[in-house]
Amino acid sequence: MTTPPAEQAPLRLLLIDNYDSFTYNLVQYFGELGADLTVWRNDAFTLDDVRALNPDAIVVSPGPCTPTEAGLSVPVIRELGPEYPLLGVCLGHQSIGQAYGAQVTRAARPVHGKTSPVRHDGQGLFAGLPDGVQVTRYHSLIVKDLPPELQATAWTDDPDEVIVMALRHREHPVFGVQFHPESIETPTGMSMLANFLAEVRAFRAAGTA
């Protein structure tokens, strides 16, 4: 008689709240995926607090401001990205770009509450998902001119320019999405977040091997 495998312990996520209404949609989605979440406002902690908490991963939420105004979001990414898997959503994505030296600039056409199809590389957050998935967008800023450390993993074709819709760090498990996977209008959003949790588990397993 074989012994069934032990249940995996829930992943512990720190979610940095950039004072955004979408934050608790992310809490709900990750909770439905079995994660335990701690939510801290972007100006209510220190980097030492994060290390003391020692989460399995960090999520940087959307927000109504720029990366420069997003509290400790950029320092967390810059300093802790090599230590902790990290997902940045919308403003979090832009904060990843700024942390590593990409250009964060105004889009030719701001987009709020629109869905767009994205082309993607089929890896990481997009593993197992069809090309051309629809995603929900609320943003005036975009990330462009990526540094060598970052690679684009998804794009959409706006009338005036091709927009980087997702990126990742080439060495560390740091991922950004310009769109909102936690929106009901992003049908595969839950799968993307599940893929992030799979990346977190793989990173943790490699660290204990």
N, C-alpha and C positions, 0 to 999 in steps of 0.2 A: 504494500500500500504506500503510495507516494504522499508525502506531506505537501499540502498546498503552499504556494509561496506566501510569505508574510506580506500583509498590505503595506504599500509604501506610505511613509509618513508624509503628512501634508507639507508642501513647500511653504516656507515663510517669506512673504514678500513685504518689502517696505515700499509704500506708494507715496511719492512726494506730490502733495496737492498744490498746484499752482493757482489756487482760488478759482476753480472752474467747475461749472455745473456738470460736466461730463465725468468728473472724478469718481463719483459713486456709481456710475454705470460700469466703470472699470472694476470697482470693488465688487459689484454684483456678478459680473462675468467671471472674474477670477475665483470668486467664492463658489460659483456653480461648477467650476472646474476643480474644486477641492482644495484650493490654496487658503492659507491663513494670512490675513492682511493686517498690517499696521499702517495707519495713515498719519503723516506729519505734514503740516503746512510748510511751505518752502522757506520760511524765515524763522522757524521755531525749533531749530536743532543745530548741532554742529557736526562736522565730519567725525569727530571722536564719538559722538552719540551713535552714528551709523555703525561704526566699528564695534562699539559696545553691544548694540543690538544684534549685529552679525547676521543679517537676513540671508536667505538663500539667493535672493535677487532683488533688484531695485527697479521700480517703474516710475518714470517721470511723466506726470499727467499733462494734458492740454492746459491752456490758460489764455487769458485775454491780453497778454502783454508780449514784450519781446524777450529773447533770452537774457539780455542784459538786466532786465527788470524782474527776472524769475527767481529771486532769492538765491539759494544755494544750488539751484539746478545745475548750472554749468560747472561750478567747482566739484560737485559730487561726481559728475561724469568724468571730468578731467583727472581727478585724483583717485577715484574708486573704480573706474571702468576696468582697469586691469585686474581688480580683485573680485568683483561681483558681476554676474550677468546683469544686463541692464536693457530695459526697453523704454524708449522715448516715444510718446504719442503727440503728434502735432507740435505744440510748443516744445515738448520733450525731444522730438526729432530735430527741430531747429536748434535746440540747445546742444545736442550732440554735434551738429555741424559747427556751431560756434566754438565748442570746447576743443575741437581738433583742427580748427583753422579754415574751415570752408567759408564761403561767402553766404551770409544770410541777408536777403534783400527783398524788396517789395516785388510781388508778382505783377506782370503786366496787367492781369485781370484778377482782382480778388474774387474768391469763390466762397460762398457761404450757403450751406444747405443744398449743395449740388452733388449728384452722384456721377462718377466717371469710371470708365473701364481702365484697368491698368495692365500693362505688360510686365511680366516678372521673370525671374531666373529659375523658379521652381524649387528653390532651396530654402533652408532656414525657415523663416516664418511662412513661406509660400509652398512648403513641401506638400505634395499631394493635391494641390489646388490647380484648377484649370487656368490657362492664360485668359486674360480679359475679364477677370472678376470685377464686379462693381464695388466701388468703395465710396464712402461719404466724406465730403470735404467741407471744412470751415476754416479758411486761412487767407491771410493777406500777404504773408511772408513765404518765401521759398528758400531752399538750400541749393546752392550751385557751386561750381568750381571746387569740387571735392579734392582734399589733399590726398597724398598717396596712401595714408592709413585707412581711408574710407573707400568703400565701393558701393555704387548704386545697385540696387537689387530689384527696383520696380520703377516704372515710368508711366506717365500719361501724356497724351498729345493735346495740349491746349491750342487754341487758334493762333497764338503768337509765339509759343515756345514749347519745348518738351520739358516737363516738370519731373524732377526726381521725387518719386512718391514713397520710396523706402531706401534705406541704406544699412550697411553694417560695417563694423570694424574688421579689418583683414586678419587681425590676430586675436582679439578679445571678443567674447560673446556680447557685444554691444550692438543693439538693433534700434533703428528708428523708422517710424511710419508717419508720413505727412497727413494721412487720413485718419479717420476714426473707426477702428475695428469694433469699438463698443457701441456703435450706432446700429439701430435696427435696420437701417438702410444699407448696411454692409453685411450681406447674407453670410459670407464666409468668415466674419470677424471672430467668432468663437473658435473656429479652427485655427486661425492665425495665433490667437492667444494660447491655445493648447500646444501649438508648435513651439511657441516661446518657452512654455513650461518644459517641454521635452528637451529643448536646448539647455535649460537650466539643469535638469537632471543629468544630462550627458556631461556637462561641465563638472558638476559635483562628483559624479562617478569617476571621472578621469582624475580628479584631485585626490581621491581616496584609494586609487588603484595601487 
